[in-house]
Amino acid sequence: METENQTVVFEFILLGLSEDPELQPLIFGFFLTMYLVTMLGNLFIILAVSSDPHLHTPMYFFLSNLSFVDICFSSTIVPKILLNIHTENKAISYMDCLTQVYFSMVFPILDTLLLTVMAYDRFVAICHPLHYAVIMRPLLCCLLVFITWFIGVLVSLLHISLLMHLTFCKNLEIPLFFCEVTKILQLACSDTFLNSALIYFFTGMLGVFPLIGILFSYTRIVSSISKMSSSGGKQKAFSTCGSHLSVVSLFYGTGVGVYFTSTVTHSLQKVLIASVMYTVVTPMLNPFIYTLRNKDVKEALGRLLSRVALCL
C-alpha cells in the first residue's frame, strides 16, 4: 500500500451481469451459445471466402478480415466471462485486465476502419466500375488491411502505456463483465486528464471521421445508382451494399448506445445491456446479415457445406 487511499493493484473484480446465484447457469448458457454461434458463423464466412474462387474479390477479402476480427473481439471477452462464472471467481489479474483492455480497443478500431475500407470498395465498384480492377488491386487491398492493423495496434498501445502509469484506489470493482478503459479510469486515484483527452480525441478521429467517409461514399453510390437505367443493375448494386450498410448501422448503433448509456443514464442495467449488444451480439449477427442479404455468400456457403457433407 502506497498511501491510505491508494493500493498496489494485483487484481480487479468484475461484477458481471448479476450477483444472483440462480441466474448464473442461465447467463453461462447465454454467453456460451452466443460465443459458439459467433465462432461458427464467422468461421464459415472465412472458409467460404477462402475456398470459393467466386469470392476471391476485394469485397470478400475485406469481409473475411472483418469476420476474423469479430472472432478475436468475442474471444477477448466471452471466455473470461465463462471462466469466472464456472469457477465462481470474479477476480481478474492486473495484467490480464490490461491485456483485455488492449484487445478490446484494438478490435473495435479494426472493425471501424475495415467497414470504412469496405465502403470505399463499394464506392469504387459502383461509381468507377471500369477502373475497379486497376484501383482495387491485391497489393492495395493488402496495404489497406495492414494500415488498419497498424493504426489499431499503435493507438491501443498508446492508451495502455498511459494506463500502466496510473495508481488506483482501494475500490477495484468494475461494474461490467469485462475490463473497459473508461471504467478503469474511474477507479484511478491519479490524474486521468491525459487518458480521457486521448480517448475523446481518438474516438473522434477513428469513430466520427470514418463514419463521415462511409456516409460520403454512400452518398456518391446512391447518386450513381439513381442514374442507372437498368433495374437489374440497380437491384444488384443495392444488394451488394445492403448487407454492408446493415453491419455499419448495427456497429455504430450499438457503439453509440454504449456511449450514451454510460454518460447520460445512471442505470447500470441499461449500460450492461448496451455493452452486451456491442461486444457479444454484434459480432454474432454480422455473418447472418451477410449470409441472408448476399446471394454470393449464400451460394458459396451452400457449396462449402456440400463439400463438407461429402467428406463425412
VOMIVEX-247465 format. One record per residue (C-alpha): residue number from 1; chain; x, y, z. Coordinates in Angstrom, 2 decimals. Example, Ala and Ser with C-alpha at 12.3 -4.5 7.8 and 13.67 -1.06 7.14 Angstrom:
2
{pt 1 A {12.30 -4.50 7.80}}
{pt 2 A {13.67 -1.06 7.14}}
//
This chain:
312
{pt 1 A {0.00 0.00 0.00}}
{pt 2 A {1.38 3.34 -1.06}}
{pt 3 A {-0.87 5.72 0.89}}
{pt 4 A {-4.03 5.50 2.91}}
{pt 5 A {-6.24 5.83 -0.16}}
{pt 6 A {-4.04 4.09 -2.73}}
{pt 7 A {-3.04 0.48 -3.08}}
{pt 8 A {-0.77 -1.67 -5.18}}
{pt 9 A {-3.06 -3.39 -7.68}}
{pt 10 A {-2.85 -7.14 -8.08}}
{pt 11 A {-6.36 -7.78 -9.39}}
{pt 12 A {-9.69 -6.19 -10.25}}
{pt 13 A {-13.17 -7.55 -9.56}}
{pt 14 A {-15.58 -7.93 -12.49}}
{pt 15 A {-19.08 -7.63 -11.05}}
{pt 16 A {-20.66 -9.17 -14.17}}
{pt 17 A {-24.31 -9.07 -15.17}}
{pt 18 A {-25.84 -10.28 -11.94}}
{pt 19 A {-24.85 -11.49 -8.47}}
{pt 20 A {-27.91 -13.75 -8.20}}
{pt 21 A {-26.58 -17.36 -7.95}}
{pt 22 A {-29.73 -18.75 -9.58}}
{pt 23 A {-29.13 -16.69 -12.72}}
{pt 24 A {-25.52 -17.80 -13.21}}
{pt 25 A {-26.32 -21.03 -15.15}}
{pt 26 A {-28.67 -19.05 -17.40}}
{pt 27 A {-26.05 -16.36 -18.02}}
{pt 28 A {-23.41 -19.04 -18.66}}
{pt 29 A {-25.62 -20.78 -21.21}}
{pt 30 A {-26.50 -17.46 -22.87}}
{pt 31 A {-22.89 -16.39 -23.37}}
{pt 32 A {-21.71 -19.88 -24.35}}
{pt 33 A {-24.40 -20.16 -27.02}}
{pt 34 A {-23.68 -16.69 -28.37}}
{pt 35 A {-19.93 -17.40 -28.44}}
{pt 36 A {-20.30 -20.70 -30.30}}
{pt 37 A {-22.66 -19.13 -32.85}}
{pt 38 A {-20.21 -16.23 -33.31}}
{pt 39 A {-17.26 -18.57 -33.82}}
{pt 40 A {-19.06 -20.91 -36.23}}
{pt 41 A {-20.76 -18.14 -38.22}}
{pt 42 A {-17.62 -16.10 -38.77}}
{pt 43 A {-15.51 -19.20 -39.37}}
{pt 44 A {-17.90 -20.34 -42.10}}
{pt 45 A {-17.59 -16.92 -43.74}}
{pt 46 A {-13.77 -17.16 -43.71}}
{pt 47 A {-13.80 -20.72 -45.06}}
{pt 48 A {-16.34 -19.86 -47.75}}
{pt 49 A {-14.34 -16.86 -48.97}}
{pt 50 A {-11.01 -18.69 -48.93}}
{pt 51 A {-12.29 -21.87 -50.63}}
{pt 52 A {-14.61 -20.41 -53.29}}
{pt 53 A {-12.93 -18.78 -56.34}}
{pt 54 A {-16.11 -16.74 -56.99}}
{pt 55 A {-15.44 -14.85 -53.76}}
{pt 56 A {-11.79 -14.05 -54.42}}
{pt 57 A {-12.56 -10.34 -54.80}}
{pt 58 A {-11.60 -7.32 -52.69}}
{pt 59 A {-15.06 -7.03 -51.11}}
{pt 60 A {-14.97 -10.58 -49.75}}
{pt 61 A {-11.30 -10.31 -48.82}}
{pt 62 A {-12.25 -7.43 -46.53}}
{pt 63 A {-15.29 -9.38 -45.30}}
{pt 64 A {-13.13 -12.36 -44.27}}
{pt 65 A {-10.85 -9.98 -42.38}}
{pt 66 A {-13.88 -8.48 -40.65}}
{pt 67 A {-15.04 -11.97 -39.65}}
{pt 68 A {-11.58 -12.74 -38.25}}
{pt 69 A {-11.64 -9.53 -36.21}}
{pt 70 A {-15.12 -10.38 -34.86}}
{pt 71 A {-13.87 -13.81 -33.76}}
{pt 72 A {-10.93 -12.20 -31.97}}
{pt 73 A {-13.09 -9.49 -30.36}}
{pt 74 A {-15.55 -12.03 -28.99}}
{pt 75 A {-12.70 -14.27 -27.81}}
{pt 76 A {-11.20 -11.36 -25.89}}
{pt 77 A {-14.25 -11.07 -23.64}}
{pt 78 A {-16.53 -14.11 -23.56}}
{pt 79 A {-14.11 -16.90 -22.45}}
{pt 80 A {-13.19 -14.88 -19.34}}
{pt 81 A {-16.90 -14.42 -18.54}}
{pt 82 A {-17.48 -18.17 -18.84}}
{pt 83 A {-14.42 -18.95 -16.71}}
{pt 84 A {-15.48 -16.55 -13.95}}
{pt 85 A {-19.00 -17.99 -13.82}}
{pt 86 A {-17.74 -21.58 -13.89}}
{pt 87 A {-15.16 -21.05 -11.13}}
{pt 88 A {-17.39 -18.63 -9.17}}
{pt 89 A {-14.46 -16.24 -9.08}}
{pt 90 A {-14.93 -12.68 -10.34}}
{pt 91 A {-11.30 -11.64 -10.00}}
{pt 92 A {-9.08 -10.76 -12.94}}
{pt 93 A {-5.38 -10.06 -12.51}}
{pt 94 A {-3.96 -6.62 -13.21}}
{pt 95 A {-2.02 -7.77 -16.29}}
{pt 96 A {-4.93 -9.84 -17.61}}
{pt 97 A {-7.18 -6.81 -17.22}}
{pt 98 A {-4.75 -4.57 -19.12}}
{pt 99 A {-4.45 -7.23 -21.82}}
{pt 100 A {-8.22 -7.36 -22.13}}
{pt 101 A {-8.40 -3.57 -22.31}}
{pt 102 A {-5.78 -3.58 -25.06}}
{pt 103 A {-7.53 -6.12 -27.26}}
{pt 104 A {-11.00 -4.70 -26.55}}
{pt 105 A {-9.67 -1.45 -28.02}}
{pt 106 A {-7.73 -2.94 -30.95}}
{pt 107 A {-10.58 -4.93 -32.48}}
{pt 108 A {-13.31 -2.23 -32.42}}
{pt 109 A {-10.82 0.13 -34.10}}
{pt 110 A {-10.18 -2.54 -36.74}}
{pt 111 A {-13.93 -3.00 -37.18}}
{pt 112 A {-14.40 0.71 -37.75}}
{pt 113 A {-11.56 1.02 -40.25}}
{pt 114 A {-12.43 -2.18 -42.13}}
{pt 115 A {-16.04 -1.03 -42.52}}
{pt 116 A {-14.69 2.26 -43.93}}
{pt 117 A {-12.42 0.40 -46.35}}
{pt 118 A {-15.38 -1.76 -47.43}}
{pt 119 A {-17.43 1.38 -48.09}}
{pt 120 A {-14.60 2.71 -50.26}}
{pt 121 A {-14.52 -0.60 -52.11}}
{pt 122 A {-18.25 -0.34 -52.88}}
{pt 123 A {-17.78 3.29 -53.93}}
{pt 124 A {-15.11 2.34 -56.47}}
{pt 125 A {-17.07 -0.69 -57.71}}
{pt 126 A {-20.28 1.25 -58.36}}
{pt 127 A {-19.05 4.75 -59.20}}
{pt 128 A {-15.95 3.72 -61.18}}
{pt 129 A {-16.66 0.17 -62.41}}
{pt 130 A {-14.34 0.37 -65.42}}
{pt 131 A {-11.36 1.24 -63.21}}
{pt 132 A {-12.27 -1.08 -60.32}}
{pt 133 A {-9.76 -3.84 -61.16}}
{pt 134 A {-6.98 -1.29 -61.61}}
{pt 135 A {-7.71 0.65 -58.42}}
{pt 136 A {-8.57 -2.23 -56.07}}
{pt 137 A {-5.61 -4.40 -56.99}}
{pt 138 A {-4.44 -7.06 -54.49}}
{pt 139 A {-1.44 -5.02 -53.33}}
{pt 140 A {-3.64 -2.06 -52.37}}
{pt 141 A {-6.13 -4.35 -50.58}}
{pt 142 A {-3.34 -5.89 -48.50}}
{pt 143 A {-1.90 -2.46 -47.81}}
{pt 144 A {-5.27 -1.13 -46.60}}
{pt 145 A {-5.68 -4.08 -44.22}}
{pt 146 A {-2.12 -3.60 -42.96}}
{pt 147 A {-2.79 0.10 -42.30}}
{pt 148 A {-5.93 -0.71 -40.29}}
{pt 149 A {-3.95 -3.14 -38.12}}
{pt 150 A {-1.06 -0.69 -37.74}}
{pt 151 A {-3.37 2.12 -36.57}}
{pt 152 A {-5.33 -0.16 -34.24}}
{pt 153 A {-2.24 -1.62 -32.60}}
{pt 154 A {-0.45 1.73 -32.29}}
{pt 155 A {-3.41 3.62 -30.78}}
{pt 156 A {-4.18 0.82 -28.32}}
{pt 157 A {-0.54 0.60 -27.23}}
{pt 158 A {-0.57 4.34 -26.54}}
{pt 159 A {-3.63 4.00 -24.30}}
{pt 160 A {-2.17 1.02 -22.44}}
{pt 161 A {1.18 2.72 -21.87}}
{pt 162 A {-0.60 5.65 -20.21}}
{pt 163 A {-2.89 3.33 -18.25}}
{pt 164 A {0.07 1.50 -16.73}}
{pt 165 A {1.29 4.68 -15.04}}
{pt 166 A {-1.92 5.19 -13.06}}
{pt 167 A {-2.33 4.44 -9.37}}
{pt 168 A {-5.62 3.05 -8.10}}
{pt 169 A {-7.78 3.46 -5.04}}
{pt 170 A {-8.94 0.67 -2.74}}
{pt 171 A {-12.21 0.13 -4.59}}
{pt 172 A {-11.22 -2.06 -7.53}}
{pt 173 A {-14.68 -3.26 -8.56}}
{pt 174 A {-15.56 -2.86 -12.25}}
{pt 175 A {-19.35 -2.74 -12.76}}
{pt 176 A {-19.15 -4.65 -16.04}}
{pt 177 A {-18.37 -8.16 -17.27}}
{pt 178 A {-15.04 -7.14 -18.86}}
{pt 179 A {-12.27 -4.61 -18.35}}
{pt 180 A {-13.29 -1.42 -20.14}}
{pt 181 A {-10.90 1.51 -20.25}}
{pt 182 A {-13.29 4.26 -19.07}}
{pt 183 A {-14.45 2.17 -16.12}}
{pt 184 A {-10.84 1.55 -15.09}}
{pt 185 A {-10.08 5.27 -15.30}}
{pt 186 A {-12.92 5.88 -12.84}}
{pt 187 A {-11.10 3.69 -10.31}}
{pt 188 A {-7.83 5.63 -10.56}}
{pt 189 A {-6.64 7.95 -7.81}}
{pt 190 A {-4.07 9.71 -10.03}}
{pt 191 A {-4.83 12.31 -12.67}}
{pt 192 A {-6.54 10.83 -15.73}}
{pt 193 A {-6.95 14.00 -17.79}}
{pt 194 A {-4.49 12.94 -20.49}}
{pt 195 A {-6.05 9.48 -20.70}}
{pt 196 A {-9.54 10.92 -21.08}}
{pt 197 A {-8.42 13.55 -23.57}}
{pt 198 A {-6.82 10.89 -25.77}}
{pt 199 A {-9.95 8.74 -25.61}}
{pt 200 A {-12.10 11.65 -26.83}}
{pt 201 A {-9.55 12.59 -29.48}}
{pt 202 A {-9.21 9.11 -30.95}}
{pt 203 A {-12.95 8.48 -30.69}}
{pt 204 A {-13.38 11.49 -32.94}}
{pt 205 A {-10.54 10.56 -35.26}}
{pt 206 A {-11.31 6.83 -35.52}}
{pt 207 A {-15.05 6.92 -34.97}}
{pt 208 A {-16.52 10.10 -36.39}}
{pt 209 A {-14.24 10.63 -39.40}}
{pt 210 A {-14.60 7.04 -40.71}}
{pt 211 A {-18.36 7.41 -40.36}}
{pt 212 A {-18.20 10.62 -42.38}}
{pt 213 A {-16.20 8.74 -45.02}}
{pt 214 A {-18.79 5.95 -45.11}}
{pt 215 A {-21.66 8.42 -45.44}}
{pt 216 A {-19.84 10.30 -48.19}}
{pt 217 A {-19.20 7.04 -50.08}}
{pt 218 A {-22.84 6.04 -49.91}}
{pt 219 A {-24.00 9.50 -50.93}}
{pt 220 A {-22.00 9.09 -54.13}}
{pt 221 A {-23.16 5.47 -54.51}}
{pt 222 A {-26.84 6.40 -54.24}}
{pt 223 A {-26.29 9.20 -56.74}}
{pt 224 A {-24.65 6.77 -59.20}}
{pt 225 A {-27.34 4.11 -58.73}}
{pt 226 A {-30.11 6.63 -59.36}}
{pt 227 A {-28.56 7.37 -62.78}}
{pt 228 A {-28.61 3.70 -63.83}}
{pt 229 A {-31.17 2.87 -66.50}}
{pt 230 A {-31.25 -0.87 -65.82}}
{pt 231 A {-33.46 -2.01 -62.94}}
{pt 232 A {-31.39 -5.19 -62.70}}
{pt 233 A {-28.23 -3.15 -62.29}}
{pt 234 A {-29.86 -1.08 -59.56}}
{pt 235 A {-31.03 -4.19 -57.72}}
{pt 236 A {-27.60 -5.81 -57.88}}
{pt 237 A {-25.90 -2.63 -56.67}}
{pt 238 A {-28.29 -2.27 -53.74}}
{pt 239 A {-27.93 -5.95 -52.81}}
{pt 240 A {-24.13 -5.69 -52.56}}
{pt 241 A {-24.40 -2.55 -50.42}}
{pt 242 A {-27.37 -3.54 -48.27}}
{pt 243 A {-25.52 -6.05 -46.09}}
{pt 244 A {-22.62 -3.66 -45.53}}
{pt 245 A {-24.97 -0.83 -44.57}}
{pt 246 A {-26.77 -3.14 -42.15}}
{pt 247 A {-23.50 -4.08 -40.45}}
{pt 248 A {-22.42 -0.42 -40.29}}
{pt 249 A {-25.77 0.56 -38.75}}
{pt 250 A {-25.56 -2.26 -36.18}}
{pt 251 A {-21.94 -1.47 -35.25}}
{pt 252 A {-22.36 2.28 -34.90}}
{pt 253 A {-25.83 1.96 -33.38}}
{pt 254 A {-24.63 -0.29 -30.56}}
{pt 255 A {-21.45 1.75 -30.14}}
{pt 256 A {-23.41 4.99 -29.75}}
{pt 257 A {-25.78 3.12 -27.43}}
{pt 258 A {-22.90 2.15 -25.14}}
{pt 259 A {-21.57 5.72 -25.13}}
{pt 260 A {-24.89 7.39 -24.32}}
{pt 261 A {-25.98 4.85 -21.71}}
{pt 262 A {-22.61 5.30 -19.97}}
{pt 263 A {-22.70 9.10 -19.99}}
{pt 264 A {-26.40 10.01 -19.85}}
{pt 265 A {-28.06 7.36 -17.72}}
{pt 266 A {-27.07 6.11 -14.27}}
{pt 267 A {-28.86 2.81 -14.81}}
{pt 268 A {-26.29 0.02 -14.57}}
{pt 269 A {-28.75 -2.41 -16.17}}
{pt 270 A {-29.02 -0.29 -19.33}}
{pt 271 A {-25.24 0.05 -19.53}}
{pt 272 A {-24.85 -3.73 -19.23}}
{pt 273 A {-27.45 -4.41 -21.93}}
{pt 274 A {-25.81 -1.92 -24.30}}
{pt 275 A {-22.39 -3.46 -23.60}}
{pt 276 A {-23.68 -6.97 -24.34}}
{pt 277 A {-25.15 -5.75 -27.62}}
{pt 278 A {-21.88 -4.11 -28.64}}
{pt 279 A {-19.38 -6.76 -27.53}}
{pt 280 A {-21.28 -10.02 -27.99}}
{pt 281 A {-24.41 -9.64 -30.14}}
{pt 282 A {-22.90 -7.56 -32.96}}
{pt 283 A {-20.05 -9.99 -33.79}}
{pt 284 A {-22.60 -12.81 -33.75}}
{pt 285 A {-25.08 -11.12 -36.11}}
{pt 286 A {-22.61 -9.95 -38.76}}
{pt 287 A {-22.28 -13.36 -40.50}}
{pt 288 A {-26.07 -13.76 -40.57}}
{pt 289 A {-26.52 -10.33 -42.11}}
{pt 290 A {-24.07 -11.10 -44.91}}
{pt 291 A {-25.46 -14.61 -45.40}}
{pt 292 A {-29.13 -13.63 -45.53}}
{pt 293 A {-28.69 -10.49 -47.64}}
{pt 294 A {-25.94 -11.61 -50.02}}
{pt 295 A {-26.67 -14.16 -52.74}}
{pt 296 A {-22.98 -14.86 -53.50}}
{pt 297 A {-22.19 -15.69 -49.86}}
{pt 298 A {-25.25 -17.92 -49.54}}
{pt 299 A {-24.28 -19.87 -52.66}}
{pt 300 A {-20.67 -20.18 -51.51}}
{pt 301 A {-21.75 -21.44 -48.08}}
{pt 302 A {-24.04 -23.94 -49.79}}
{pt 303 A {-21.15 -25.27 -51.87}}
{pt 304 A {-18.90 -25.39 -48.80}}
{pt 305 A {-21.45 -27.33 -46.75}}
{pt 306 A {-21.99 -29.72 -49.66}}
{pt 307 A {-18.26 -30.47 -49.80}}
{pt 308 A {-18.18 -30.99 -46.04}}
{pt 309 A {-21.17 -33.35 -46.25}}
{pt 310 A {-19.46 -35.38 -48.98}}
{pt 311 A {-16.33 -35.71 -46.88}}
{pt 312 A {-18.38 -37.04 -43.99}}
//
